[in-house]
C-alpha cells in the first residue's frame, strides 16, 4: 500500500513509491516521457519552426515596465511617491494595484481609492510582482495572432499556469522553503519560463488560420508547443536581452539533468511540473519525473511536495483576484 499523505517521508531520498503517492501518479509515471513524433506531427512542427524563424517578435514586443519596476524596488531608499507616480501612468497596472489592495487576499477592512495608499498596503515587493504579471499578460495573449476560437483554452491556460507558477515559486523563495535568493527574481523566472509556448501558439494560430496546418485539438496543440517551446523561449530571451538567471530557467527547465547549482531552474521546474500534473496530466507525462528530480535536488521530500498542491491553490487565488476574467 502506498503511504498516505500523513505518513509521507520528508527526506529527498525517499523511495519511488512515496514520490508517486505524493504526486498522485503510478510509480511508472516517474519514468514516463512524451511519445515519439509521428510524420504528420513532424510536418506541423517544421511548419511552426519555419513560421517562428521569419516572424518571431522583436525587441519592442517585450513589456519593459515589469523590469523597470523590479529594478526600481531593489533600491532600499525608494520613495513611495516615486513608485506611485510610475504606476499611475499605466491604467491597467493602477487598476490591478487597487483591486488587489481592496481584495479578500489582504482582508481589506477599509476601502482605499488612491494608488499611493494601495502601494503602502501591498508593499514594494508585492507591487513589483503585480506589475510584472499585468505587463506580461500580453505575451500569453492571442491578440493580433489570428487565433482560432478552439485555441482559447490553450491561451487561457498558458497565462494562468505561468502566473500561478510565478506566484507560488516566489512565495516559496520568500519562505526559504527552497535555497533560492530573490523573491522578485523567482517570480520573473516563473512568469517567463514558458514564454516560448506563447510565441509558438502565435505561429500555430496564424498557420491554422491560413490553412497551412490543420486546426489542432486543445490537447494536440499543447503537446506540439511543448516540443518547441524551450528553443523558442531561449531565443526570445536573447532577443529581449533578459538577465542570464531568467534565460537559464527558460532554456534548462526541461533538461534531463539540469545543473544542481541552479536553484531557480529547479524551483520553477518543480512548481511548474506539479501544477501541470494537476491541470493537464494527459499532455504532461514527463512532469512527475521532473518534479521528483528537482525536489530531490532542492532537498525537499515527498511530504513537502504533496503540500505544493495547497500552495498552488493559494497562488491561484491571487491570480484570480488580479485577473478575474
Kinemage of the C-alpha trace (Angstrom):
@kinemage 1
@onewidth
@group {chain A} dominant
@subgroup {mainchain}
@vectorlist {calphas} color= white
{ca unk a 1} P 0.000 0.000 0.000
{ca unk a 2} L 1.275 3.463 -0.855
{ca unk a 3} L 1.859 5.738 2.131
{ca unk a 4} L -0.952 8.163 2.891
{ca unk a 5} L -0.406 11.943 2.974
{ca unk a 6} L 0.152 11.939 6.720
{ca unk a 7} L 2.881 9.289 6.534
{ca unk a 8} L 4.820 10.525 3.517
{ca unk a 9} L 8.580 10.802 4.118
{ca unk a 10} L 10.125 14.249 4.456
{ca unk a 11} L 13.550 13.296 3.118
{ca unk a 12} L 14.605 13.566 -0.554
{ca unk a 13} L 15.983 10.011 -0.641
{ca unk a 14} L 12.500 8.535 -0.188
{ca unk a 15} L 11.588 5.540 -2.383
{ca unk a 16} L 9.815 5.995 -5.702
{ca unk a 17} L 6.520 4.717 -4.261
{ca unk a 18} L 6.438 7.639 -1.816
{ca unk a 19} L 7.097 10.136 -4.584
{ca unk a 20} L 4.381 8.600 -6.750
{ca unk a 21} L 1.916 8.867 -3.861
{ca unk a 22} L 2.853 12.495 -3.206
{ca unk a 23} L 2.386 13.384 -6.875
{ca unk a 24} L -0.791 11.351 -7.338
{ca unk a 25} L 0.596 9.106 -10.079
{ca unk a 26} L 1.518 5.476 -10.602
{ca unk a 27} L 5.212 4.689 -9.972
{ca unk a 28} L 5.746 4.011 -13.692
{ca unk a 29} L 4.870 7.657 -14.425
{ca unk a 30} L 8.106 8.763 -12.754
{ca unk a 31} L 9.989 7.458 -15.803
{ca unk a 32} L 7.454 8.477 -18.474
{ca unk a 33} L 8.237 10.753 -21.411
{ca unk a 34} L 6.497 12.108 -24.495
{ca unk a 35} L 5.758 9.519 -27.200
{ca unk a 36} L 7.708 9.508 -30.454
{ca unk a 37} L 6.738 12.131 -33.025
{ca unk a 38} L 4.627 10.897 -35.942
{ca unk a 39} L 5.420 12.034 -39.520
{ca unk a 40} L 2.361 14.328 -39.543
{ca unk a 41} L 3.335 15.849 -36.213
{ca unk a 42} L 6.845 16.444 -37.528
{ca unk a 43} L 5.432 18.222 -40.578
{ca unk a 44} L 3.467 20.566 -38.320
{ca unk a 45} L 6.451 21.124 -36.036
{ca unk a 46} L 8.613 22.032 -39.031
{ca unk a 47} L 5.953 24.479 -40.241
{ca unk a 48} L 5.748 26.136 -36.817
{ca unk a 49} L 9.541 26.410 -36.609
{ca unk a 50} L 9.645 27.930 -40.078
{ca unk a 51} L 6.975 30.476 -39.176
{ca unk a 52} L 8.835 31.414 -35.981
{ca unk a 53} L 12.078 31.887 -37.904
{ca unk a 54} L 10.574 34.584 -40.115
{ca unk a 55} L 8.012 36.204 -37.801
{ca unk a 56} L 9.307 35.988 -34.252
{ca unk a 57} L 8.582 39.033 -32.071
{ca unk a 58} L 11.246 41.726 -31.960
{ca unk a 59} L 12.821 43.550 -29.001
{ca unk a 60} L 9.933 46.023 -28.805
{ca unk a 61} L 7.455 43.207 -28.063
{ca unk a 62} L 8.756 42.815 -24.515
{ca unk a 63} L 6.769 44.906 -21.996
{ca unk a 64} L 9.660 46.671 -20.284
{ca unk a 65} L 7.592 48.190 -17.465
{ca unk a 66} L 7.933 44.976 -15.466
{ca unk a 67} L 11.720 45.001 -15.447
{ca unk a 68} L 11.795 48.748 -14.768
{ca unk a 69} L 9.646 48.424 -11.660
{ca unk a 70} L 11.571 45.379 -10.476
{ca unk a 71} L 14.797 47.353 -10.800
{ca unk a 72} L 13.219 50.285 -9.008
{ca unk a 73} L 12.147 48.347 -5.911
{ca unk a 74} L 15.596 46.827 -5.413
{ca unk a 75} L 16.814 50.145 -4.008
{ca unk a 76} L 16.193 50.298 -0.243
{ca unk a 77} L 15.665 54.060 -0.276
{ca unk a 78} L 13.000 54.112 -2.990
{ca unk a 79} L 10.395 56.791 -2.399
{ca unk a 80} L 6.776 55.679 -2.136
{ca unk a 81} L 5.633 58.715 -4.100
{ca unk a 82} L 8.037 57.893 -6.945
{ca unk a 83} L 6.743 54.329 -7.276
{ca unk a 84} L 3.126 55.537 -7.075
{ca unk a 85} L 3.704 58.055 -9.867
{ca unk a 86} L 5.218 55.340 -12.001
{ca unk a 87} L 2.178 53.105 -11.536
{ca unk a 88} L -0.423 55.798 -12.158
{ca unk a 89} L 0.697 56.286 -15.769
{ca unk a 90} L -0.394 52.711 -16.609
{ca unk a 91} L -4.155 52.321 -16.295
{ca unk a 92} L -4.158 48.515 -16.178
{ca unk a 93} L -1.430 48.458 -13.539
{ca unk a 94} L -3.093 51.125 -11.392
{ca unk a 95} L -6.398 49.245 -11.562
{ca unk a 96} L -4.740 45.962 -10.634
{ca unk a 97} L -2.946 47.510 -7.663
{ca unk a 98} L -6.199 48.979 -6.335
{ca unk a 99} L -8.135 45.739 -6.914
{ca unk a 100} L -5.578 43.625 -5.070
{ca unk a 101} L -5.217 46.085 -2.185
{ca unk a 102} L -9.005 46.034 -1.654
{ca unk a 103} L -9.400 42.281 -2.086
{ca unk a 104} L -10.055 39.489 0.394
{ca unk a 105} L -6.463 38.366 -0.164
{ca unk a 106} L -5.427 41.304 2.028
{ca unk a 107} L -8.511 41.103 4.240
{ca unk a 108} L -9.172 44.738 3.480
{ca unk a 109} L -11.355 46.418 6.125
{ca unk a 110} L -11.218 49.986 4.840
{ca unk a 111} L -11.577 50.619 1.120
{ca unk a 112} L -8.797 52.692 -0.373
{ca unk a 113} L -9.059 54.722 -3.567
{ca unk a 114} L -5.560 56.030 -4.283
{ca unk a 115} L -2.569 54.281 -5.794
{ca unk a 116} L -0.284 55.620 -3.062
{ca unk a 117} L -2.406 54.043 -0.310
{ca unk a 118} L -2.624 50.802 -2.287
{ca unk a 119} L 1.150 50.636 -2.680
{ca unk a 120} L 1.587 51.270 1.037
{ca unk a 121} L -0.834 48.453 1.898
{ca unk a 122} L 0.660 45.932 -0.514
{ca unk a 123} L 4.353 46.677 -0.050
{ca unk a 124} L 7.069 47.223 -2.631
{ca unk a 125} L 7.750 43.558 -3.419
{ca unk a 126} L 4.091 42.724 -3.946
{ca unk a 127} L 3.624 45.704 -6.236
{ca unk a 128} L 6.638 44.643 -8.274
{ca unk a 129} L 5.256 41.139 -8.754
{ca unk a 130} L 1.840 42.502 -9.608
{ca unk a 131} L 3.336 44.860 -12.185
{ca unk a 132} L 5.231 42.003 -13.769
{ca unk a 133} L 2.144 39.797 -14.044
{ca unk a 134} L -0.041 42.525 -15.548
{ca unk a 135} L 2.548 43.663 -18.067
{ca unk a 136} L 3.470 40.120 -19.129
{ca unk a 137} L -0.097 39.034 -19.875
{ca unk a 138} L 0.242 40.303 -23.436
{ca unk a 139} L 2.970 37.726 -24.112
{ca unk a 140} L 0.478 34.950 -23.387
{ca unk a 141} L -2.364 36.608 -25.287
{ca unk a 142} L -3.875 35.729 -28.681
{ca unk a 143} L -4.372 39.403 -29.504
{ca unk a 144} L -3.152 40.036 -33.032
{ca unk a 145} L -2.364 36.348 -33.530
{ca unk a 146} L -5.358 35.459 -35.699
{ca unk a 147} L -6.348 32.932 -33.042
{ca unk a 148} L -8.810 30.193 -33.823
{ca unk a 149} L -11.751 30.023 -31.419
{ca unk a 150} L -10.848 26.467 -30.497
{ca unk a 151} L -7.496 27.584 -29.110
{ca unk a 152} L -8.957 29.853 -26.419
{ca unk a 153} L -8.496 27.227 -23.641
{ca unk a 154} L -4.837 26.880 -24.609
{ca unk a 155} L -4.217 30.635 -24.417
{ca unk a 156} L -6.056 30.981 -21.096
{ca unk a 157} L -4.164 28.044 -19.631
{ca unk a 158} L -0.767 29.391 -20.688
{ca unk a 159} L -1.064 32.634 -18.758
{ca unk a 160} L -2.826 31.145 -15.744
{ca unk a 161} L -0.111 28.495 -15.452
{ca unk a 162} L 2.737 30.998 -15.823
{ca unk a 163} L 1.262 33.440 -13.296
{ca unk a 164} L 0.397 30.719 -10.771
{ca unk a 165} L 3.859 29.163 -11.014
{ca unk a 166} L 5.457 32.602 -10.650
{ca unk a 167} L 3.414 33.433 -7.564
{ca unk a 168} L 3.972 30.063 -5.914
{ca unk a 169} L 7.709 29.988 -6.662
{ca unk a 170} L 8.209 33.491 -5.287
{ca unk a 171} L 6.310 32.643 -2.092
{ca unk a 172} L 8.458 29.550 -1.607
{ca unk a 173} L 11.553 31.694 -2.121
{ca unk a 174} L 10.253 34.187 0.445
{ca unk a 175} L 9.636 31.392 2.966
{ca unk a 176} L 13.075 29.922 2.194
{ca unk a 177} L 11.438 26.562 1.505
{ca unk a 178} L 13.993 26.185 -1.278
{ca unk a 179} L 17.504 27.721 -1.198
{ca unk a 180} L 16.657 30.379 -3.761
{ca unk a 181} L 17.544 34.035 -3.158
{ca unk a 182} L 15.413 36.783 -4.622
{ca unk a 183} L 11.629 36.812 -4.370
{ca unk a 184} L 11.170 39.114 -7.376
{ca unk a 185} L 13.675 37.140 -9.454
{ca unk a 186} L 11.865 33.884 -8.655
{ca unk a 187} L 8.595 35.497 -9.737
{ca unk a 188} L 10.007 36.670 -13.061
{ca unk a 189} L 11.660 33.303 -13.674
{ca unk a 190} L 8.302 31.583 -13.199
{ca unk a 191} L 6.459 34.110 -15.310
{ca unk a 192} L 8.873 33.738 -18.235
{ca unk a 193} L 9.837 30.059 -18.079
{ca unk a 194} L 7.214 29.081 -20.685
{ca unk a 195} L 7.305 32.230 -22.804
{ca unk a 196} L 8.232 30.060 -25.771
{ca unk a 197} L 4.779 28.476 -25.599
{ca unk a 198} L 3.087 31.824 -26.110
{ca unk a 199} L 5.287 32.547 -29.117
{ca unk a 200} L 4.693 29.057 -30.501
{ca unk a 201} L 0.919 29.427 -30.133
{ca unk a 202} L 1.023 32.591 -32.226
{ca unk a 203} L 2.606 30.581 -35.024
{ca unk a 204} L 0.109 27.738 -34.597
{ca unk a 205} L -2.816 30.195 -34.656
{ca unk a 206} L -1.656 32.031 -37.762
{ca unk a 207} L -0.735 28.876 -39.661
{ca unk a 208} L -4.125 27.340 -38.804
{ca unk a 209} L -5.963 30.490 -39.843
{ca unk a 210} L -4.419 30.422 -43.309
{ca unk a 211} L -4.768 26.668 -43.805
{ca unk a 212} L -1.037 25.925 -43.675
{ca unk a 213} L -1.626 23.383 -40.894
{ca unk a 214} L -4.884 21.788 -39.677
{ca unk a 215} L -6.750 23.248 -36.717
{ca unk a 216} L -5.451 21.190 -33.808
{ca unk a 217} L -7.343 19.875 -30.814
{ca unk a 218} L -6.540 21.520 -27.478
{ca unk a 219} L -4.510 18.502 -26.369
{ca unk a 220} L -2.605 18.278 -29.667
{ca unk a 221} L -1.807 21.999 -29.557
{ca unk a 222} L -0.458 21.653 -26.018
{ca unk a 223} L 1.704 18.696 -26.995
{ca unk a 224} L 3.056 20.496 -30.051
{ca unk a 225} L 4.022 23.741 -28.353
{ca unk a 226} L 5.704 21.747 -25.586
{ca unk a 227} L 8.030 20.195 -28.159
{ca unk a 228} L 9.254 23.554 -29.478
{ca unk a 229} L 8.879 25.994 -26.595
{ca unk a 230} L 12.291 25.599 -24.986
{ca unk a 231} L 14.167 26.566 -28.165
{ca unk a 232} L 11.708 29.383 -28.897
{ca unk a 233} L 11.884 30.674 -25.332
{ca unk a 234} L 15.673 30.615 -25.227
{ca unk a 235} L 15.770 32.575 -28.481
{ca unk a 236} L 13.299 35.184 -27.208
{ca unk a 237} L 15.340 35.696 -24.039
{ca unk a 238} L 18.299 36.542 -26.284
{ca unk a 239} L 16.226 38.873 -28.470
{ca unk a 240} L 14.887 40.664 -25.391
{ca unk a 241} L 18.318 40.657 -23.684
{ca unk a 242} L 16.869 39.431 -20.411
{ca unk a 243} L 19.018 38.680 -17.350
{ca unk a 244} L 21.039 35.428 -17.512
{ca unk a 245} L 19.248 33.958 -14.488
{ca unk a 246} L 15.885 34.195 -16.239
{ca unk a 247} L 17.275 32.925 -19.547
{ca unk a 248} L 18.800 29.926 -17.775
{ca unk a 249} L 15.408 28.879 -16.415
{ca unk a 250} L 13.733 29.145 -19.825
{ca unk a 251} L 16.499 27.156 -21.510
{ca unk a 252} L 17.099 24.471 -18.871
{ca unk a 253} L 13.821 23.676 -17.129
{ca unk a 254} L 13.218 20.565 -19.250
{ca unk a 255} L 16.785 19.271 -19.389
{ca unk a 256} L 17.128 15.612 -18.425
{ca unk a 257} L 19.532 16.679 -15.663
{ca unk a 258} L 19.632 20.444 -15.022
{ca unk a 259} L 22.710 21.725 -13.163
{ca unk a 260} L 22.480 21.101 -9.434
{ca unk a 261} L 23.766 24.601 -8.677
{ca unk a 262} L 20.854 26.323 -10.462
{ca unk a 263} L 18.220 26.702 -7.729
{ca unk a 264} L 15.956 28.992 -9.765
{ca unk a 265} L 15.778 26.344 -12.508
{ca unk a 266} L 14.831 23.595 -10.079
{ca unk a 267} L 12.380 25.701 -8.084
{ca unk a 268} L 10.431 26.774 -11.181
{ca unk a 269} L 10.717 23.296 -12.705
{ca unk a 270} L 9.299 21.694 -9.557
{ca unk a 271} L 6.352 24.071 -9.189
{ca unk a 272} L 5.586 24.013 -12.918
{ca unk a 273} L 5.622 20.216 -13.072
{ca unk a 274} L 3.346 19.827 -10.065
{ca unk a 275} L 0.946 22.394 -11.492
{ca unk a 276} L 0.803 20.634 -14.869
{ca unk a 277} L 0.120 17.306 -13.161
{ca unk a 278} L -2.907 18.960 -11.575
{ca unk a 279} L -4.147 20.743 -14.725
{ca unk a 280} L -3.005 18.803 -17.776
{ca unk a 281} L -1.875 15.296 -16.757
{ca unk a 282} L -2.791 13.765 -20.131
{ca unk a 283} L -0.475 16.100 -22.052
{ca unk a 284} L 2.343 16.245 -19.474
{ca unk a 285} L 3.529 12.633 -18.989
{ca unk a 286} L 7.075 13.777 -18.186
{ca unk a 287} L 6.017 16.084 -15.322
{ca unk a 288} L 6.146 13.581 -12.454
{ca unk a 289} L 9.748 12.593 -13.135
{ca unk a 290} L 10.861 16.219 -13.426
{ca unk a 291} L 9.092 17.133 -10.185
{ca unk a 292} L 10.769 14.295 -8.273
{ca unk a 293} L 14.216 15.071 -9.663
{ca unk a 294} L 14.075 18.795 -8.888
{ca unk a 295} L 12.592 18.219 -5.432
{ca unk a 296} L 15.474 15.911 -4.601
{ca unk a 297} L 17.977 18.472 -5.895
{ca unk a 298} L 16.370 21.127 -3.645
{ca unk a 299} L 16.486 18.623 -0.743
{ca unk a 300} L 12.704 18.526 -0.392
{ca unk a 301} L 10.889 15.314 0.460
{ca unk a 302} L 7.568 13.869 -0.747
{ca unk a 303} L 5.642 15.370 2.178
{ca unk a 304} L 6.635 18.924 1.199
{ca unk a 305} L 5.942 18.276 -2.469
{ca unk a 306} L 2.482 16.959 -1.587
{ca unk a 307} L 1.834 20.274 0.190
{ca unk a 308} L 2.603 22.164 -3.028
{ca unk a 309} L -0.978 21.490 -4.072
{ca unk a 310} L -2.182 23.791 -1.294
{ca unk a 311} L 0.499 26.369 -2.120
{ca unk a 312} L -0.637 26.402 -5.740
{ca unk a 313} L -4.283 26.846 -4.724
{ca unk a 314} L -3.252 29.926 -2.738
{ca unk a 315} L -1.284 31.214 -5.725
{ca unk a 316} L -4.274 30.652 -7.988
{ca unk a 317} L -6.485 32.722 -5.666
{ca unk a 318} L -4.024 35.610 -6.034
{ca unk a 319} L -4.042 35.295 -9.841
{ca unk a 320} L -7.854 35.185 -9.983
{ca unk a 321} L -8.049 38.320 -7.835
{ca unk a 322} L -5.786 40.261 -10.166
{ca unk a 323} L -7.231 38.741 -13.365
{ca unk a 324} L -10.889 37.990 -12.569
{ca unk a 325} L -11.962 37.169 -16.120
